[in-house]
Amino acid sequence: MLTQISTQQDLYLAFVKARSCKRYKKTILTFNFNLERNLLKVQQRLISPNYTPDKYVCFTVHDPKLRLISAPSFEDRIIHQILFKILDPMYDKVFIYDSYACRINKGTHFGMRRVKKFLQAARSQYGPSQDIYCLKMDIRKYFPSISWDILIKILEKQIESPDMLKILKTIITTHTLTDLNRKIITDTKILSPEERRGIPIGNLTSQLFANIYLNKFDQFVKHKLKVKWYARYMDDFLIIHPDKKYLWELKAQIEEFLQIQLKLQLHPDKIYLDNVKNGISFVGYRIFYDHVTIKGKTLQRMRRKYKKRLKSERKHHTGMFVRTKASMRGHLQMADTFGLRKNMRLV
C-alpha cells in the first residue's frame, strides 16, 4: 500500500500541502532547494521497515486555553500527508454524517448550519410552544487520554496492510519532544508512555486518530441510543431533545460507555443542559433557530488577534494581517454580524 502511494507525484502533492501557508519558512526553503533529492529521502523513510519519527518541537499557544503544540519535522509532515491521503477516504465513509472536525467539506461552518437545522426541525416537529433542550458535553483532556492500545485495536479492524499498521503504531507510540532550543522535554502532561496513552497535538495524523477513536462512540450514540439530533466537533458534542429527564438518562449511559469502552471521562465542569431559546454555544457561534451570533469569548479573541497582527504588520510588513482579516471576515460573515463587520471594517 505504501509503495503504491509513495510515487514522486504523490510525494510532490504531499509536499505542496505540507508547506501550505508556510512556504517562506527557512526549513521549507532549504528543503525546496534540493527538492527531488529530499523527496527521494522522504520516500525511502516512508517505505523503510525501520521508520522512526523525527523529534517534535514543542511550543505553547493560547487558543483559547493554554495548549502544548508538538510540531513534527517538515519531512514527517509530508509523510503524514501521504498517510492521510490513504486513510481519510477509508475512514470518512464509515464516520457518521454529523462529525465535523478535520473532515473534507465539513468543519465549523458546516457544523453551525447543521445545528441550526436541528433547531428548526425540532421547532417544526414539536411546535413553537414546546420547550426544547440541549445537553452539551465535553471530554476531559481528550488528546492526553487516548489509549494507544485501544486506538491500535481500532485501526487493526479496518487496515489489512502490515506495513501500514507498523508505521501507524510507530507514530502512535514513538515521541521525542524538544523545546525550541532542541532540548529534550520529559514532562509534557500530554504523553504518558508508562500508561501507554496520549497523542501529540499538532500532528495531522493525530487529528485523524482523534476522529477514528471517537467514531465508536458516535456509532453508539446514533445506532444504540438512537439519538436523532446529535452533533460532534472533535471532543465537544451535543444532543437536542424536548425531554430533560431523557437527556440526563442519556448522559449517564454516555458517561458509562466512554469510561468502559474508551477510557475517557466527561469534563465535570463542561456539562450543560439549557433551553435552546437561550441559544446553543457551539463551534465558536451562539446558534438560535432563526439567527446566529458570535460567542463573546470568540469575539474577544478575534479582536485581540486583530490588534496584535495589525501592530506586527505596521512594524514588520509580513503580510499576515491580510490573511488574518480574510479569516475573520470568513468566520463572521457566516453569522448575522453585518453591523459588527462594519464596525471592525471587515465589510
Salt bridges, closest charged atoms under 4 A:
ASP10 OD1 - LYS85 NZ 2.81
ASP54 OD2 - ARG45 NH1 3.28
ASP63 OD1 - ARG301 NE 3.92
GLU75 OE2 - LYS41 NZ 3.36
GLU75 OE1 - ARG45 NH1 2.93
ASP76 OD1 - ARG45 NH2 3.04
ASP92 OD1 - ARG103 NE 2.75
ASP98 OD1 - ARG114 NE 2.73
ASP149 OD1 - ARG196 NE 2.94
GLU156 OE2 - LYS169 NZ 3.20
GLU195 OE1 - ARG197 NE 2.49
ASP218 OD2 - ARG232 NH2 2.82
ASP236 OD1 - LYS136 NZ 3.32
GLU255 OE1 - LYS251 NZ 3.19
ASP290 OD1 - HIS291 ND1 2.80
